[in-house]
Amino acid sequence: MFKTQCLFLCLSCVIISAYGNAVSFIDKCEWNDKACLVKSAQKAVPYFGNGLPEYGVKALDPINIDKVSLEESGLSLTFENFKVVGPKNCKIIGLERDEAPTYLRLEVECPIDVTGTYTAAGQLLFVPIEGHGPFRVKTNNIYIWAKVAVSTVDGSDGEKHWKIGKFEYTYEAKEKTLLEFKNLFNGDKSKAEPIEKILDENWSELMRLFAKPIISKIIHEIKDDIQSFVKVVPAKDLA
C-alpha cells in the first residue's frame, strides 16, 4: 500500500537531477553519468519529502489519506485517517534513462511506518475476521523497481516539456513486516489469536493484498504532482 509514495518522491528527485541551474540543492548531471545521478537524486530526497510548493510538489513525508476500502475473497477491509511516514529516508540504489522511446528506470529501498484506523469483516485467508480500531504496518526495507514512460509535448510557454506516461513497478518487502490490528473481535483474545498468527506468518502475501486499494487511490496524485513539476520546467533543462 505504501510503495507508491516512495516511488513518486524518488522519481521526482531523479527528474530534477539534471535541473541544477534553477534548483539550488541539485547537482547538475549528464544523463549518462549514473553515479552522479544517484548521488544528486539522493541529496534531493529529503527536500521532496518536505514538499516543494513552488513546483507544485506536495510533501510526501508524512502523507495523510482519508479512506480506502478493499473487497476481495470474502474480506471487507477499510483503512481510515492513516499516516505514512518514512519516504524521505529512502535510499536510491540505481537509476538510468532509455531513449526513443524515453523511459526512466529506478531502484530504491525505503523504510515505511503506517498508522491509522481499520474496520474489517469477513474472512482473511479463510479465517473469520472482525474488528475496528488502530492498525500499524511497519518495515525497515521495501525494495522498489519502477519504469516510467516520458514523452515530449509543446508547452504554453513555447518550449518543449516532458509528459509523464505509463508507470510500471514492482516491490518486495525484504525483511519481516509488522502487521498489527488492535481490538480484533472487540478485544476477545481467543478469537483474535488465529488472525494475529496469520498476520505474523503471512506478512509478505498480505502486504500485496493490502496494497491494492492504496495504489488505486494515490496513483493519480502521483502522476499529477510529477506532471506539475515538468510542466514548469522545460525539457531542455531536464536532459
C-alpha positions as CSV (number, residue, x, y, z in Angstrom):
1,M,0.0,0.0,0.0
2,F,2.9,2.3,0.6
3,K,5.4,1.9,-2.2
4,T,3.7,4.5,-4.4
5,Q,4.6,7.4,-2.1
6,C,8.2,6.3,-2.2
7,L,8.1,5.9,-5.9
8,F,6.9,9.4,-6.5
9,L,9.3,11.0,-4.1
10,C,12.4,9.2,-5.6
11,L,11.2,9.6,-9.2
12,S,10.8,13.3,-8.7
13,C,14.4,13.5,-7.4
14,V,15.6,11.7,-10.4
15,I,13.8,14.0,-12.8
16,I,15.3,17.1,-11.3
17,S,18.9,15.7,-11.0
18,A,19.6,17.3,-14.4
19,Y,18.0,20.6,-13.4
20,G,20.7,22.1,-11.2
21,N,20.8,25.5,-12.8
22,A,17.4,26.5,-11.2
23,V,17.2,24.3,-8.1
24,S,19.9,25.2,-5.7
25,F,20.2,21.9,-3.8
26,I,20.5,19.8,-7.0
27,D,23.9,19.0,-8.6
28,K,23.6,19.1,-12.4
29,C,24.3,15.7,-14.1
30,E,24.5,14.3,-17.6
31,W,22.0,11.6,-18.2
32,N,24.7,9.0,-18.9
33,D,26.6,9.7,-15.6
34,K,24.7,7.2,-13.4
35,A,26.9,7.8,-10.4
36,C,26.2,11.5,-10.4
37,L,22.5,11.0,-10.9
38,V,22.3,8.6,-7.9
39,K,24.2,11.0,-5.7
40,S,22.3,14.1,-6.8
41,A,18.9,12.3,-6.6
42,Q,19.7,11.0,-3.1
43,K,20.6,14.6,-2.0
44,A,17.2,15.8,-3.1
45,V,15.1,13.1,-1.4
46,P,14.6,15.0,2.0
47,Y,13.6,18.2,0.1
48,F,10.9,16.3,-1.8
49,G,9.8,14.6,1.4
50,N,9.2,18.1,2.9
51,G,7.5,19.3,-0.3
52,L,8.3,21.9,-3.0
53,P,5.2,24.1,-3.4
54,E,6.9,26.4,-5.9
55,Y,6.9,23.4,-8.3
56,G,3.5,22.1,-7.3
57,V,5.0,19.2,-5.3
58,K,3.2,18.3,-2.1
59,A,5.0,17.0,0.9
60,L,5.2,13.2,0.9
61,D,6.5,12.6,4.4
62,P,4.2,12.3,6.1
63,I,1.4,11.7,3.7
64,N,-2.2,11.5,5.0
65,I,-5.0,9.6,3.4
66,D,-8.7,9.8,4.5
67,K,-10.1,6.5,3.4
68,V,-9.6,3.5,1.2
69,S,-11.5,0.2,1.0
70,L,-10.9,-3.4,-0.2
71,E,-13.5,-6.0,-1.1
72,E,-11.8,-9.3,-2.1
73,S,-12.1,-13.1,-1.5
74,G,-14.7,-12.6,1.3
75,L,-12.8,-9.9,3.0
76,S,-14.1,-6.4,3.6
77,L,-11.4,-4.0,4.8
78,T,-11.3,-0.2,5.2
79,F,-8.4,1.9,6.3
80,E,-9.2,5.4,7.5
81,N,-7.3,8.5,8.7
82,F,-3.9,6.9,8.2
83,K,-0.5,8.4,8.0
84,V,2.6,7.2,6.1
85,V,6.0,8.1,7.5
86,G,9.4,7.2,6.0
87,P,9.7,8.1,2.3
88,K,12.2,11.0,3.0
89,N,14.6,8.3,4.3
90,C,14.5,6.3,1.0
91,K,17.9,5.2,-0.4
92,I,18.3,5.3,-4.2
93,I,20.1,2.2,-5.4
94,G,20.2,2.8,-9.1
95,L,18.7,4.7,-12.0
96,E,19.1,5.1,-15.7
97,R,17.4,6.5,-18.8
98,D,16.5,4.8,-22.1
99,E,15.8,6.9,-25.2
100,A,13.5,6.5,-28.2
101,P,11.1,5.9,-26.6
102,T,12.2,7.5,-23.3
103,Y,11.9,5.6,-20.1
104,L,13.3,6.3,-16.6
105,R,14.3,3.3,-14.6
106,L,14.6,3.5,-10.8
107,E,15.6,1.1,-8.0
108,V,15.1,2.3,-4.4
109,E,14.9,0.9,-0.8
110,C,12.6,2.6,1.8
111,P,11.6,2.3,5.4
112,I,7.8,2.7,5.9
113,D,5.7,3.2,9.0
114,V,1.9,3.5,8.6
115,T,-0.6,4.1,11.4
116,G,-4.4,4.7,11.3
117,T,-7.8,3.1,11.9
118,Y,-9.1,-0.1,10.3
119,T,-12.5,-1.8,10.0
120,A,-12.5,-5.5,9.0
121,A,-15.2,-8.1,8.4
122,G,-15.5,-11.4,6.6
123,Q,-12.5,-13.8,6.1
124,L,-8.8,-13.4,6.0
125,L,-7.1,-16.4,4.3
126,F,-10.3,-18.4,5.1
127,V,-10.3,-17.5,8.7
128,P,-13.1,-15.3,10.2
129,I,-12.1,-11.7,11.0
130,E,-13.9,-8.9,12.6
131,G,-12.6,-5.7,14.2
132,H,-12.4,-2.0,14.4
133,G,-9.5,0.0,15.9
134,P,-5.9,1.2,15.4
135,F,-3.6,-0.5,12.9
136,R,0.1,-0.3,12.2
137,V,2.2,-1.5,9.3
138,K,6.0,-1.1,9.7
139,T,9.0,-2.3,7.7
140,N,12.6,-1.1,7.5
141,N,13.2,-2.2,4.0
142,I,10.9,-2.2,1.0
143,Y,12.7,-2.6,-2.4
144,I,11.0,-0.9,-5.3
145,W,11.7,-1.2,-9.1
146,A,10.0,1.2,-11.4
147,K,9.9,2.1,-15.1
148,V,8.2,5.3,-16.2
149,A,7.5,6.4,-19.7
150,V,8.3,10.1,-20.6
151,S,7.2,11.8,-23.8
152,T,7.7,15.4,-25.0
153,V,4.8,17.9,-25.7
154,D,4.5,21.6,-26.6
155,G,4.1,23.8,-23.5
156,S,2.1,27.1,-23.2
157,D,5.5,28.9,-22.8
158,G,6.5,27.9,-26.3
159,E,9.0,25.3,-25.0
160,K,9.0,21.5,-25.2
161,H,8.1,19.9,-21.9
162,W,8.1,16.3,-20.6
163,K,4.8,14.5,-20.1
164,I,4.7,11.6,-17.7
165,G,3.1,8.4,-19.1
166,K,2.7,4.8,-18.0
167,F,4.0,3.6,-14.7
168,E,5.3,0.0,-14.3
169,Y,6.6,-1.1,-10.9
170,T,7.1,-4.0,-8.6
171,Y,8.1,-4.2,-5.0
172,E,9.2,-6.6,-2.3
173,A,9.5,-6.3,1.5
174,K,13.0,-7.7,2.1
175,E,12.5,-8.2,5.8
176,K,9.7,-9.1,8.0
177,T,6.9,-6.6,8.2
178,L,4.9,-5.8,11.3
179,L,1.1,-6.1,10.6
180,E,-0.7,-5.0,13.8
181,F,-4.5,-4.8,14.1
182,K,-5.8,-4.0,17.5
183,N,-9.2,-4.7,19.0
184,L,-10.0,-7.7,16.8
185,F,-13.3,-9.2,17.8
186,N,-13.9,-6.4,20.2
187,G,-10.9,-7.5,22.3
188,D,-11.7,-11.2,22.5
189,K,-8.2,-12.7,22.6
190,S,-9.2,-16.3,21.9
191,K,-10.9,-15.2,18.7
192,A,-8.1,-12.8,17.8
193,E,-5.2,-15.2,18.1
194,P,-5.8,-17.1,14.8
195,I,-5.8,-13.8,12.9
196,E,-2.7,-12.5,14.8
197,K,-0.9,-15.7,13.8
198,I,-1.9,-15.2,10.1
199,L,-0.7,-11.6,10.2
200,D,2.6,-12.7,11.7
201,E,3.3,-15.7,9.4
202,N,1.8,-14.5,6.1
203,W,3.0,-10.9,6.2
204,S,4.5,-11.0,2.6
205,E,1.3,-12.2,1.0
206,L,-0.9,-9.8,3.0
207,M,1.3,-6.8,2.1
208,R,0.4,-7.4,-1.6
209,L,-3.3,-7.8,-0.7
210,F,-3.5,-4.7,1.4
211,A,-1.6,-2.6,-1.2
212,K,-4.4,-2.7,-3.8
213,P,-6.8,-0.1,-2.5
214,I,-4.0,2.4,-1.7
215,I,-2.4,2.2,-5.1
216,S,-5.6,3.0,-6.9
217,K,-6.2,5.9,-4.5
218,I,-2.9,7.7,-4.9
219,I,-1.7,6.8,-8.4
220,H,-3.4,9.9,-9.9
221,E,-2.0,12.2,-7.3
222,I,1.5,10.9,-8.1
223,K,1.2,11.5,-11.8
224,D,-0.4,14.9,-11.3
225,D,2.4,16.0,-8.9
226,I,5.2,14.9,-11.2
227,Q,3.4,16.5,-14.2
228,S,3.1,19.7,-12.3
229,F,6.8,19.9,-12.0
230,V,7.7,19.0,-15.6
231,K,5.0,21.5,-16.8
232,V,7.0,24.3,-15.2
233,V,10.5,23.1,-16.2
234,P,11.3,22.9,-20.0
235,A,12.6,19.6,-21.4
236,K,15.8,21.3,-22.5
237,D,16.6,21.8,-18.8
238,L,16.0,18.2,-17.9
239,A,18.2,16.3,-20.4
